[in-house]
């Protein structure tokens, strides 16, 4: 086979984009959400709809200005919609925020402090993405083993001192914001998985 005949096998780009239904969900959402719990409520709302729409797992995130509560971006898990395993909610939200502010460092000197709000502790991939994003605060609904136990997703070999490592790098960790609401979304998702028709997309099953 000639090299030029094989060129079609090499992809040159891929896209991680929000699903179209996000616009409907955000139609009644103000640009500024001053209350942290209200920001997490939005995350739970997006996470619950996301799996129902078939985009990916029950995960969502947003980036906001910490001081004002102005929403910079939102993200949902789009692994199934894109066929890209790295299309997690945190990666999507952080990437869109960086595009919005015009640079890779959300903690740059000319930027306000930014926070990442997620409906559970990041997986190993999103742990690194958060460390390198420039956010100054990570807000999570919870961080225990309940996520993996309920959903059966493999979150990877997270180190036990994950929060301390964030703090050592100047990233404040706020844990336990609307935890029970997050677990309710996960349990509803698990019930649908058990009923059939919903794909838990762990690689290397078993």
LUMGUMAR-772735 format. One record per residue (C-alpha): residue number from 1; residue in one letter; chain; x, y, z. Coordinates in nm, 2 decimals, decimal comma. Each point is the difference from the previous one (the first is absolute). Layout:
BEGIN
<i:NUM&aa:A&ch:A&east:X&north:Y&up:Z>
...
***
This chain:
BEGIN
<i:1&aa:X&ch:A&east:0,00&north:0,00&up:0,00>
<i:2&aa:X&ch:A&east:0,13&north:0,34&up:-0,09>
<i:3&aa:X&ch:A&east:0,04&north:0,26&up:0,28>
<i:4&aa:X&ch:A&east:-0,24&north:0,24&up:-0,17>
<i:5&aa:X&ch:A&east:-0,27&north:-0,28&up:-0,01>
<i:6&aa:X&ch:A&east:0,03&north:-0,03&up:0,38>
<i:7&aa:X&ch:A&east:-0,04&north:0,37&up:0,08>
<i:8&aa:X&ch:A&east:-0,37&north:-0,04&up:0,07>
<i:9&aa:X&ch:A&east:0,08&north:-0,22&up:0,31>
<i:10&aa:X&ch:A&east:0,17&north:0,29&up:0,18>
<i:11&aa:X&ch:A&east:-0,22&north:0,24&up:0,18>
<i:12&aa:X&ch:A&east:0,12&north:0,36&up:0,03>
<i:13&aa:X&ch:A&east:-0,24&north:0,14&up:0,26>
<i:14&aa:X&ch:A&east:-0,28&north:-0,08&up:0,23>
<i:15&aa:X&ch:A&east:-0,26&north:0,21&up:0,17>
<i:16&aa:X&ch:A&east:-0,15&north:0,01&up:0,34>
<i:17&aa:X&ch:A&east:-0,32&north:0,20&up:-0,01>
<i:18&aa:X&ch:A&east:-0,30&north:0,05&up:0,22>
<i:19&aa:X&ch:A&east:-0,32&north:-0,17&up:-0,11>
<i:20&aa:X&ch:A&east:-0,28&north:0,22&up:-0,14>
<i:21&aa:X&ch:A&east:-0,23&north:-0,05&up:0,29>
<i:22&aa:X&ch:A&east:0,23&north:0,20&up:0,22>
<i:23&aa:X&ch:A&east:-0,14&north:0,32&up:-0,14>
<i:24&aa:X&ch:A&east:-0,35&north:-0,10&up:0,11>
<i:25&aa:X&ch:A&east:0,13&north:-0,08&up:0,35>
<i:26&aa:X&ch:A&east:0,18&north:0,33&up:0,03>
<i:27&aa:X&ch:A&east:-0,28&north:0,21&up:-0,14>
<i:28&aa:X&ch:A&east:-0,13&north:0,09&up:0,35>
<i:29&aa:X&ch:A&east:0,34&north:0,01&up:0,17>
<i:30&aa:X&ch:A&east:0,14&north:0,35&up:0,09>
<i:31&aa:X&ch:A&east:0,35&north:0,09&up:-0,10>
<i:32&aa:X&ch:A&east:0,09&north:0,04&up:0,37>
<i:33&aa:X&ch:A&east:-0,09&north:-0,25&up:0,27>
<i:34&aa:X&ch:A&east:0,13&north:0,14&up:0,32>
<i:35&aa:X&ch:A&east:-0,09&north:-0,29&up:0,23>
<i:36&aa:X&ch:A&east:0,24&north:-0,30&up:-0,01>
<i:37&aa:X&ch:A&east:-0,28&north:-0,25&up:0,06>
<i:38&aa:X&ch:A&east:-0,20&north:0,14&up:-0,29>
<i:39&aa:X&ch:A&east:0,30&north:-0,05&up:-0,22>
<i:40&aa:X&ch:A&east:0,02&north:-0,36&up:0,11>
<i:41&aa:X&ch:A&east:-0,37&north:-0,04&up:-0,06>
<i:42&aa:X&ch:A&east:0,05&north:0,10&up:-0,36>
<i:43&aa:X&ch:A&east:0,28&north:-0,26&up:-0,03>
<i:44&aa:X&ch:A&east:-0,23&north:-0,27&up:0,14>
<i:45&aa:X&ch:A&east:-0,27&north:0,10&up:-0,24>
<i:46&aa:X&ch:A&east:0,23&north:-0,02&up:-0,30>
<i:47&aa:X&ch:A&east:0,15&north:-0,33&up:0,12>
<i:48&aa:X&ch:A&east:-0,34&north:-0,16&up:0,03>
<i:49&aa:X&ch:A&east:-0,12&north:0,10&up:-0,34>
<i:50&aa:X&ch:A&east:0,33&north:-0,09&up:-0,16>
<i:51&aa:X&ch:A&east:-0,02&north:-0,38&up:0,04>
<i:52&aa:X&ch:A&east:-0,37&north:0,01&up:-0,09>
<i:53&aa:X&ch:A&east:0,09&north:0,16&up:-0,33>
<i:54&aa:X&ch:A&east:0,26&north:-0,27&up:-0,07>
<i:55&aa:X&ch:A&east:0,30&north:0,23&up:-0,01>
<i:56&aa:X&ch:A&east:0,20&north:-0,18&up:0,27>
<i:57&aa:X&ch:A&east:0,00&north:-0,06&up:0,37>
<i:58&aa:X&ch:A&east:-0,18&north:0,19&up:0,27>
<i:59&aa:X&ch:A&east:0,27&north:0,27&up:0,04>
<i:60&aa:X&ch:A&east:0,00&north:0,37&up:-0,05>
<i:61&aa:X&ch:A&east:0,22&north:0,30&up:0,10>
<i:62&aa:X&ch:A&east:0,02&north:0,37&up:-0,02>
<i:63&aa:X&ch:A&east:0,26&north:0,27&up:0,03>
<i:64&aa:X&ch:A&east:-0,09&north:0,32&up:0,17>
<i:65&aa:X&ch:A&east:0,17&north:0,31&up:0,13>
<i:66&aa:X&ch:A&east:0,04&north:-0,07&up:0,37>
<i:67&aa:X&ch:A&east:-0,06&north:0,35&up:0,12>
<i:68&aa:X&ch:A&east:-0,31&north:0,08&up:-0,20>
<i:69&aa:X&ch:A&east:-0,15&north:-0,33&up:-0,10>
<i:70&aa:X&ch:A&east:0,00&north:0,09&up:-0,36>
<i:71&aa:X&ch:A&east:-0,02&north:-0,31&up:-0,21>
<i:72&aa:X&ch:A&east:0,28&north:-0,03&up:-0,25>
<i:73&aa:X&ch:A&east:-0,08&north:-0,34&up:-0,14>
<i:74&aa:X&ch:A&east:-0,18&north:-0,33&up:0,06>
<i:75&aa:X&ch:A&east:0,09&north:-0,35&up:-0,10>
<i:76&aa:X&ch:A&east:-0,15&north:-0,34&up:-0,02>
<i:77&aa:X&ch:A&east:0,14&north:-0,34&up:-0,07>
<i:78&aa:X&ch:A&east:0,00&north:-0,06&up:-0,37>
<i:79&aa:X&ch:A&east:0,19&north:-0,33&up:-0,03>
<i:80&aa:X&ch:A&east:-0,29&north:-0,18&up:-0,17>
<i:81&aa:X&ch:A&east:-0,10&north:0,29&up:-0,22>
<i:82&aa:X&ch:A&east:0,36&north:0,06&up:-0,13>
<i:83&aa:X&ch:A&east:0,16&north:-0,34&up:0,02>
<i:84&aa:X&ch:A&east:0,29&north:0,17&up:0,19>
<i:85&aa:X&ch:A&east:0,09&north:-0,15&up:0,33>
<i:86&aa:X&ch:A&east:0,14&north:0,32&up:0,14>
<i:87&aa:X&ch:A&east:-0,33&north:0,19&up:-0,06>
<i:88&aa:X&ch:A&east:-0,07&north:0,03&up:0,37>
<i:89&aa:X&ch:A&east:-0,21&north:0,28&up:0,16>
<i:90&aa:X&ch:A&east:0,30&north:0,17&up:0,17>
<i:91&aa:X&ch:A&east:0,21&north:-0,01&up:-0,32>
<i:92&aa:X&ch:A&east:-0,29&north:0,14&up:-0,20>
<i:93&aa:X&ch:A&east:-0,07&north:0,28&up:0,25>
<i:94&aa:X&ch:A&east:0,36&north:0,10&up:0,05>
<i:95&aa:X&ch:A&east:0,08&north:0,00&up:-0,37>
<i:96&aa:X&ch:A&east:-0,30&north:0,22&up:-0,08>
<i:97&aa:X&ch:A&east:0,09&north:0,23&up:0,28>
<i:98&aa:X&ch:A&east:0,35&north:0,04&up:-0,13>
<i:99&aa:X&ch:A&east:-0,13&north:0,07&up:-0,35>
<i:100&aa:X&ch:A&east:-0,24&north:0,26&up:0,16>
<i:101&aa:X&ch:A&east:0,27&north:0,19&up:0,18>
<i:102&aa:X&ch:A&east:0,25&north:-0,03&up:-0,28>
<i:103&aa:X&ch:A&east:0,27&north:-0,21&up:0,16>
<i:104&aa:X&ch:A&east:0,10&north:-0,33&up:0,16>
<i:105&aa:X&ch:A&east:0,06&north:0,14&up:0,35>
<i:106&aa:X&ch:A&east:-0,32&north:0,08&up:0,19>
<i:107&aa:X&ch:A&east:0,22&north:0,12&up:0,28>
<i:108&aa:X&ch:A&east:0,20&north:0,26&up:-0,20>
<i:109&aa:X&ch:A&east:0,08&north:0,33&up:0,16>
<i:110&aa:X&ch:A&east:-0,26&north:0,18&up:-0,22>
<i:111&aa:X&ch:A&east:-0,28&north:-0,24&up:0,09>
<i:112&aa:X&ch:A&east:-0,23&north:-0,01&up:0,30>
<i:113&aa:X&ch:A&east:0,02&north:-0,31&up:0,21>
<i:114&aa:X&ch:A&east:-0,20&north:-0,29&up:-0,16>
<i:115&aa:X&ch:A&east:-0,15&north:-0,30&up:0,16>
<i:116&aa:X&ch:A&east:-0,10&north:-0,34&up:-0,15>
<i:117&aa:X&ch:A&east:-0,33&north:-0,14&up:0,14>
<i:118&aa:X&ch:A&east:-0,05&north:-0,38&up:-0,06>
<i:119&aa:X&ch:A&east:-0,26&north:-0,25&up:0,12>
<i:120&aa:X&ch:A&east:0,28&north:-0,23&up:0,15>
<i:121&aa:X&ch:A&east:0,37&north:-0,02&up:0,05>
<i:122&aa:X&ch:A&east:0,18&north:0,00&up:-0,34>
<i:123&aa:X&ch:A&east:0,13&north:-0,33&up:-0,14>
<i:124&aa:X&ch:A&east:0,37&north:-0,04&up:-0,06>
<i:125&aa:X&ch:A&east:-0,01&north:0,17&up:-0,34>
<i:126&aa:X&ch:A&east:-0,20&north:0,30&up:0,12>
<i:127&aa:X&ch:A&east:0,22&north:0,02&up:0,31>
<i:128&aa:X&ch:A&east:0,29&north:0,09&up:-0,23>
<i:129&aa:X&ch:A&east:-0,21&north:0,23&up:-0,22>
<i:130&aa:X&ch:A&east:-0,11&north:0,19&up:0,31>
<i:131&aa:X&ch:A&east:0,35&north:0,04&up:0,13>
<i:132&aa:X&ch:A&east:0,12&north:0,15&up:-0,32>
<i:133&aa:X&ch:A&east:-0,30&north:0,22&up:-0,08>
<i:134&aa:X&ch:A&east:0,08&north:0,29&up:0,23>
<i:135&aa:X&ch:A&east:-0,32&north:-0,02&up:0,21>
<i:136&aa:X&ch:A&east:0,04&north:0,11&up:0,35>
<i:137&aa:X&ch:A&east:-0,28&north:-0,20&up:0,16>
<i:138&aa:X&ch:A&east:-0,15&north:-0,34&up:-0,06>
<i:139&aa:X&ch:A&east:-0,35&north:-0,06&up:0,13>
<i:140&aa:X&ch:A&east:-0,14&north:-0,35&up:0,01>
<i:141&aa:X&ch:A&east:-0,32&north:-0,16&up:0,12>
<i:142&aa:X&ch:A&east:0,19&north:-0,29&up:0,15>
<i:143&aa:X&ch:A&east:0,32&north:-0,20&up:-0,02>
<i:144&aa:X&ch:A&east:-0,06&north:-0,34&up:0,15>
<i:145&aa:X&ch:A&east:-0,04&north:-0,35&up:-0,16>
<i:146&aa:X&ch:A&east:-0,37&north:0,04&up:-0,05>
<i:147&aa:X&ch:A&east:0,03&north:0,12&up:-0,36>
<i:148&aa:X&ch:A&east:0,19&north:-0,32&up:-0,12>
<i:149&aa:X&ch:A&east:-0,22&north:-0,23&up:0,22>
<i:150&aa:X&ch:A&east:-0,33&north:0,14&up:-0,14>
<i:151&aa:X&ch:A&east:0,09&north:0,07&up:-0,36>
<i:152&aa:X&ch:A&east:0,27&north:-0,27&up:-0,05>
<i:153&aa:X&ch:A&east:0,22&north:0,25&up:-0,19>
<i:154&aa:X&ch:A&east:0,38&north:-0,04&up:0,04>
<i:155&aa:X&ch:A&east:0,13&north:0,33&up:0,13>
<i:156&aa:X&ch:A&east:0,37&north:-0,12&up:-0,01>
<i:157&aa:X&ch:A&east:0,26&north:-0,04&up:0,28>
<i:158&aa:X&ch:A&east:-0,05&north:0,34&up:0,17>
<i:159&aa:X&ch:A&east:0,25&north:0,07&up:0,28>
<i:160&aa:X&ch:A&east:-0,14&north:0,02&up:0,35>
<i:161&aa:X&ch:A&east:0,15&north:0,35&up:0,06>
<i:162&aa:X&ch:A&east:-0,15&north:0,15&up:-0,32>
<i:163&aa:X&ch:A&east:-0,16&north:0,29&up:0,18>
<i:164&aa:X&ch:A&east:0,32&north:0,09&up:0,19>
<i:165&aa:X&ch:A&east:0,19&north:-0,01&up:-0,33>
<i:166&aa:X&ch:A&east:-0,24&north:0,26&up:-0,14>
<i:167&aa:X&ch:A&east:0,03&north:0,22&up:0,31>
<i:168&aa:X&ch:A&east:0,38&north:-0,02&up:-0,03>
<i:169&aa:X&ch:A&east:-0,03&north:0,14&up:-0,35>
<i:170&aa:X&ch:A&east:-0,22&north:0,29&up:0,11>
<i:171&aa:X&ch:A&east:-0,33&north:-0,16&up:-0,10>
<i:172&aa:X&ch:A&east:-0,25&north:0,01&up:0,28>
<i:173&aa:X&ch:A&east:-0,23&north:-0,30&up:0,03>
<i:174&aa:X&ch:A&east:-0,36&north:0,03&up:0,12>
<i:175&aa:X&ch:A&east:-0,16&north:-0,34&up:0,05>
<i:176&aa:X&ch:A&east:-0,36&north:-0,11&up:0,09>
<i:177&aa:X&ch:A&east:-0,21&north:0,26&up:-0,19>
<i:178&aa:X&ch:A&east:-0,35&north:-0,16&up:-0,06>
<i:179&aa:X&ch:A&east:0,15&north:-0,35&up:0,04>
<i:180&aa:X&ch:A&east:-0,33&north:-0,18&up:0,03>
<i:181&aa:X&ch:A&east:-0,13&north:0,16&up:-0,32>
<i:182&aa:X&ch:A&east:0,30&north:-0,14&up:-0,18>
<i:183&aa:X&ch:A&east:-0,06&north:-0,35&up:0,13>
<i:184&aa:X&ch:A&east:-0,36&north:0,02&up:-0,11>
<i:185&aa:X&ch:A&east:0,10&north:0,07&up:-0,36>
<i:186&aa:X&ch:A&east:0,25&north:-0,29&up:0,01>
<i:187&aa:X&ch:A&east:-0,26&north:-0,24&up:0,14>
<i:188&aa:X&ch:A&east:-0,25&north:0,10&up:-0,26>
<i:189&aa:X&ch:A&east:0,26&north:-0,06&up:-0,26>
<i:190&aa:X&ch:A&east:0,09&north:-0,34&up:0,15>
<i:191&aa:X&ch:A&east:-0,37&north:-0,10&up:0,01>
<i:192&aa:X&ch:A&east:-0,01&north:0,07&up:-0,38>
<i:193&aa:X&ch:A&east:0,31&north:-0,20&up:-0,06>
<i:194&aa:X&ch:A&east:-0,14&north:-0,30&up:0,19>
<i:195&aa:X&ch:A&east:-0,32&north:0,03&up:-0,20>
<i:196&aa:X&ch:A&east:0,20&north:-0,02&up:-0,33>
<i:197&aa:X&ch:A&east:0,07&north:0,24&up:-0,28>
<i:198&aa:X&ch:A&east:0,26&north:0,22&up:0,17>
<i:199&aa:X&ch:A&east:0,36&north:-0,06&up:-0,07>
<i:200&aa:X&ch:A&east:0,27&north:0,03&up:0,27>
<i:201&aa:X&ch:A&east:0,29&north:0,05&up:-0,23>
<i:202&aa:X&ch:A&east:0,30&north:-0,12&up:0,21>
<i:203&aa:X&ch:A&east:0,28&north:-0,12&up:-0,21>
<i:204&aa:X&ch:A&east:0,15&north:-0,35&up:0,06>
<i:205&aa:X&ch:A&east:-0,31&north:-0,13&up:0,17>
<i:206&aa:X&ch:A&east:0,11&north:-0,27&up:0,25>
***
